[in-house]
Structure formats: C-alpha cells, structure tokens
C-alpha cells in the first residue's frame, strides 16, 4: 500500500504540468518533482524540489540532506505518538499578532511573503513544534552537567575583570592674555591649593585599563577625586578627574555558572545529536528521485 502511495505521488508530481494554449499548440511547464521519500515503518514523508528551493519559516534555505533528517525526526515523533498541540500553535500565532499589532489578514500576508499559504505555515509550525519536542526528549533532557564539572572548569579557566576607571574630562582653552607657561603654572597652583575652578567637566565615562592610551597611563595611578596635571593639547590644556575606580577582580562562580554549563553542554550536545542522527537515519528508508520524467 505504501509503495503504491509513493508511486502515485511520484507520478502526480512528475506530471503536474501547466498547459498554456497558443494557436492550437501547448507549452508544458514542470511545476514540481519528488526529490526523495523518507519511510519509517508504515509512514512516509515526501520531499519535493519546492521543499528544497523554498526557505523555511526562518528564511533559511536548507540542503536536501538537512530536510531528510528533519523529516526523519518528524516521522520518529509521530511513531512515538508525540501529540499535536494545536492550542500551542494558536497561542503562538495570537502572541505574534498581539506583539506586532497584526490583523488576521496581515498575519496571513506574512506567510504568503515567505511563500506559504496560511495552512502550509501552520503545518510547518506544527512540524517544527513536534521536532523540537523530540529534540528535547532525545537530546536536551540528557544534557546534565554535574556541579563538580562546572567547578573544575571554573578553577581551570579563571576569568578576571580588569580595572576600569570612571572619569570626567575638560579642555581649558588657551588664554588670550597669558602665555601657555603662565597659564599652566596658574592652573597647577589652583589645583594644588584645591581652589574651586569654573571648569565645564564632561559627562562621566568609563574606560577599561587595557583601553587607556600610552600617553594617558597616568590615570592608572590616580585615586578617586584626583585631578590630573594639565596636559597641553592643540586647543588648550586637558585635565581628567577620576570619580571612581573598579579594581581587578575574579569573576565569581555564581556569575559564570550558567555560561560554563553552556560551554560544557556543547560537545555533549553534538555527541548526542550525532548519535541520534546516525541511529535515526539507519532506521529509516530513503528513496531518491531525479528530475527526469
């Protein structure tokens, strides 16, 4: 029965032609062809050329082998009786409408723009949901990283936050009545005496120690509240005022825990995924077809 079904669909797709009559003659255009059929027990998925050529709902064009693996997972999900959660799809679509203020027609227009009818789009979402459920069941649920492994990685790969400096900057224009030497001396005396100056300091900004230019390394030795020695620049005398300094520190285990878990999960994820892929593709039967009629 399954063989007959496949033969029917192959014939249907290979002979799906548009006939355009002009002066009693007809031009025939091939619409689609079957590229492959994936079978698992009594169920099958047909992959057409349009499936390969058309981007998925995420806008990605995938090679045939990726689609075969995806459809194999879908067949496996159906075999394991993973339920179709229509309510979840409906909730998702309504949330997309609500978040983007879309009408029903506008939502359907989005599917159309991606090359899908509304019904095809829903079917794709349903397939994606079932595949995701299978990936959770077969792979993600097995990605348990023991705390001792996280601690071992943390100790072996310490992460240090470098010092940072929160500053203000001001450039005092050159005086029109004093020489540069006289003006600098006056500024130095005022700073030493901590006299209040009418300086228009910039907004606060923060810079990491590694980003400080060589000619500004004096900032590293400053203490909060200090004002730097005036430095001559093309438009006047430049000064910096240090407001806050953050010392170098080791990032805590709590701060890094989730990131380390993700790092340790990656090779395990790849291993489990490849193992599942190998076993699944061994269990399915794949028939390839060319485009010839």
C-alpha positions in Angstrom: 0.0 0.0 0.0 2.8 2.4 0.9 4.6 1.5 -2.3 1.5 2.3 -4.3 1.1 5.6 -2.5 4.7 6.6 -3.3 4.2 5.6 -7.0 1.1 7.7 -7.1 2.8 10.8 -5.7 5.8 10.4 -7.9 3.6 10.2 -11.0 1.5 13.1 -9.7 4.5 15.4 -9.2 6.3 14.5 -12.3 3.3 15.0 -14.4 2.0 18.2 -12.7 2.1 20.5 -15.7 0.6 23.8 -16.6 -0.8 23.9 -20.1 -0.8 27.2 -22.0 -2.6 27.1 -25.3 -1.4 29.4 -28.1 -2.6 28.8 -31.7 -3.7 25.3 -31.1 -0.3 24.4 -29.6 0.5 23.8 -25.9 3.6 24.7 -23.8 4.2 22.4 -20.9 5.9 23.7 -17.7 7.0 21.3 -15.0 5.8 22.6 -11.6 7.4 20.2 -9.2 9.2 16.9 -8.8 9.9 14.5 -6.0 13.4 14.6 -4.7 13.2 12.0 -2.0 10.8 9.9 0.0 11.6 9.1 3.6 9.9 6.0 5.1 9.7 4.8 8.7 7.7 1.7 9.2 4.2 2.4 7.7 4.6 6.1 7.5 6.3 8.3 4.8 7.3 11.8 4.1 7.6 13.1 0.5 10.2 15.8 -0.1 9.7 17.8 -3.3 12.0 20.2 -5.2 9.9 23.1 -4.0 10.6 22.0 -0.4 14.3 22.2 -1.1 14.1 25.5 -3.0 11.7 27.3 -0.7 13.1 28.9 2.5 11.7 27.6 5.8 9.7 30.0 8.1 13.0 31.3 9.4 14.1 32.3 6.0 16.8 29.6 5.7 17.3 27.5 2.5 18.4 24.1 3.6 20.1 21.3 1.6 18.2 18.1 0.9 20.1 16.1 3.5 19.1 18.5 6.2 15.4 18.3 5.2 15.7 14.5 5.1 17.0 14.5 8.7 14.2 16.9 9.8 11.5 14.8 8.2 13.1 11.7 9.8 12.7 13.3 13.2 9.1 14.2 12.4 8.3 10.6 11.5 10.0 9.5 14.7 7.9 11.9 16.6 4.7 10.5 15.0 5.9 7.0 15.7 6.3 7.8 19.4 2.9 9.5 19.3 4.1 12.9 20.2 0.8 14.9 20.4 0.0 17.7 18.1 -0.6 20.7 20.3 -3.0 22.9 18.3 -3.6 25.1 21.2 0.1 25.9 21.5 0.3 26.9 17.8 -2.8 29.0 18.1 -1.4 30.7 21.2 1.9 31.4 19.4 0.2 32.9 16.4 -2.0 35.1 18.6 1.0 36.3 20.5 2.7 37.2 17.2 -0.4 39.2 16.2 -0.6 40.9 19.6 3.1 41.8 19.8 3.1 43.2 16.3 -0.4 44.6 16.2 -1.3 42.4 13.2 -4.8 41.6 11.8 -5.6 38.1 10.6 -5.1 39.2 7.0 -1.8 40.8 7.8 -0.6 37.6 9.5 -1.6 35.5 6.5 0.3 38.0 4.4 3.4 37.2 6.3 3.1 33.5 5.4 2.4 34.5 1.8 5.5 36.6 1.7 7.6 33.6 2.7 6.0 31.5 0.0 3.5 29.6 2.2 -0.3 29.6 2.4 -1.7 30.1 5.9 -2.5 26.4 6.1 1.0 25.5 5.0 2.5 27.9 7.5 0.5 26.4 10.3 1.6 22.9 9.2 5.2 24.0 9.2 4.9 25.4 12.7 3.2 22.1 13.9 6.1 20.1 12.4 8.7 22.4 14.0 6.9 22.0 17.4 6.9 18.2 17.2 10.6 18.2 16.1 11.5 20.5 18.9 9.7 18.2 21.4 11.7 15.2 20.0 14.9 17.1 20.4 14.0 17.9 24.0 13.2 14.3 24.7 16.2 12.7 22.9 18.9 15.2 23.5 18.3 18.2 25.7 16.9 16.3 28.6 20.1 14.3 28.7 22.4 17.3 28.9 23.0 17.2 32.6 26.3 18.8 33.7 27.3 17.8 37.3 28.3 20.7 39.6 31.7 19.2 40.2 32.4 19.5 36.5 31.4 23.2 36.5 33.7 23.8 39.5 36.6 22.0 37.9 36.2 24.1 34.7 35.9 27.3 36.8 39.1 26.6 38.6 41.0 25.6 35.4 39.8 28.7 33.5 39.7 31.7 35.8 38.2 34.8 34.4 39.4 38.2 35.6 37.6 41.5 35.2 40.3 44.2 34.5 40.3 47.5 36.4 38.1 50.2 35.0 38.0 54.0 35.5 35.1 56.4 35.6 36.3 59.8 34.6 35.4 63.3 33.5 37.4 65.3 31.0 37.8 69.0 30.4 39.9 71.1 28.0 40.6 74.7 29.1 41.2 76.9 26.1 44.4 78.8 25.8 44.4 82.2 27.4 44.4 85.3 25.3 46.2 87.4 28.0 48.7 84.8 29.3 51.4 82.7 27.8 51.0 78.9 27.9 53.6 78.6 30.6 51.9 81.3 32.7 48.5 79.7 32.3 49.8 76.2 33.1 51.5 77.5 36.3 48.3 79.2 37.4 46.3 76.0 36.9 48.9 74.0 38.8 48.8 76.4 41.7 45.0 76.4 41.8 44.8 72.6 41.7 47.5 72.2 44.4 45.6 74.6 46.6 42.4 72.9 45.7 40.8 76.2 44.7 37.4 75.9 43.1 37.7 76.3 39.4 34.9 77.1 36.9 35.5 74.1 34.7 32.9 72.6 32.4 33.6 68.9 33.0 32.3 66.4 30.5 29.7 63.7 31.3 31.0 60.7 33.2 32.5 58.0 31.0 34.2 54.6 31.9 37.2 53.1 30.3 39.0 49.8 30.9 42.6 49.8 31.8 43.6 48.0 28.6 42.0 50.7 26.5 43.9 53.6 28.0 46.3 55.2 25.6 50.0 55.1 26.4 50.1 58.9 26.9 47.2 58.6 29.4 48.6 55.8 31.6 48.9 58.3 34.5 45.2 57.7 35.0 46.1 54.2 36.4 47.9 55.8 39.4 45.2 58.3 40.1 42.8 58.0 43.1 39.1 58.9 43.2 38.8 62.6 43.5 42.2 63.3 41.9 42.6 65.8 39.0 45.4 65.1 36.6 48.2 67.6 35.8 47.2 69.8 32.9 48.5 68.5 29.5 48.8 70.7 26.5 46.7 69.6 23.5 46.1 71.5 20.3 43.2 73.6 21.7 44.2 74.1 25.3 45.1 72.2 28.5 43.4 68.8 29.0 42.6 67.6 32.5 40.9 64.4 33.8 39.1 63.9 37.1 38.8 60.4 38.4 35.4 59.8 40.0 35.5 56.0 40.6 37.9 53.1 40.1 36.9 49.5 39.9 39.7 47.2 41.0 40.6 44.0 39.2 38.6 41.0 40.4 38.0 37.4 39.8 34.5 36.7 38.4 32.6 34.5 40.9 31.4 31.0 40.3 27.7 32.2 40.6 28.3 34.8 37.9 29.8 32.3 35.5 27.8 29.2 36.4 25.2 29.3 33.5 27.9 30.2 30.9 30.1 27.3 32.0 27.2 24.9 31.9 26.5 26.0 28.3 30.2 25.6 27.4 30.3 22.0 28.8 27.0 21.1 27.2 28.1 21.9 23.6 30.4 18.9 23.0 27.9 16.6 24.8 25.0 18.1 22.6 27.0 17.4 19.4 27.7 13.9 20.6 24.1 13.1 21.4 22.9 14.7 18.3 25.2 12.8 16.0 24.3 9.5 17.8 20.6 10.2 17.4 21.1 11.2 13.8 23.1 8.0 13.0 20.6 5.7 14.6 17.6 7.5 13.1 18.9 7.5 9.6 19.8 3.8 10.0 16.2 3.1 10.9 14.5 5.0 8.0 14.4 4.1 4.3 15.3 6.8 1.9 14.5 6.7 -1.8 16.0 9.4 -4.1 14.4 10.5 -7.4 15.9 12.6 -10.1 14.0 15.3 -12.1 13.7 13.2 -15.3 10.2 12.3 -16.5 
